[in-house]
Amino acid sequence: MKTSVSAPASDLWVMPGRALIASSGKHLLPKRSGAYYFVGVVDGPLGCSPPCWR
């Protein structure tokens, strides 16, 4: 199986065979809609995961 790699725009669906890598200074925030998953791209401090942004 081939794998495609990309730096996604916001709200890109997560699919088998697709590797998503955040651009520099960005974070991927996984979201769910029913049985499907997608990622949002957000700005955030380096070395910090979403719970510490609050």
BELCORDA-V849223 format. One record per run of one state. SS is the DSSP state (2 for helix, 1 for strand, 0 for the rest). FROM is the first residue (numbers start at 1). TO is the last residue. If there is no record, write none. Layout:
BEGIN
SS;FROM;TO
SS;FROM;TO
END
This chain:
BEGIN
0;1;3
1;4;6
0;7;11
1;12;13
0;14;17
1;18;20
0;21;25
1;26;33
0;34;35
1;36;43
0;44;49
2;50;53
0;54;54
END
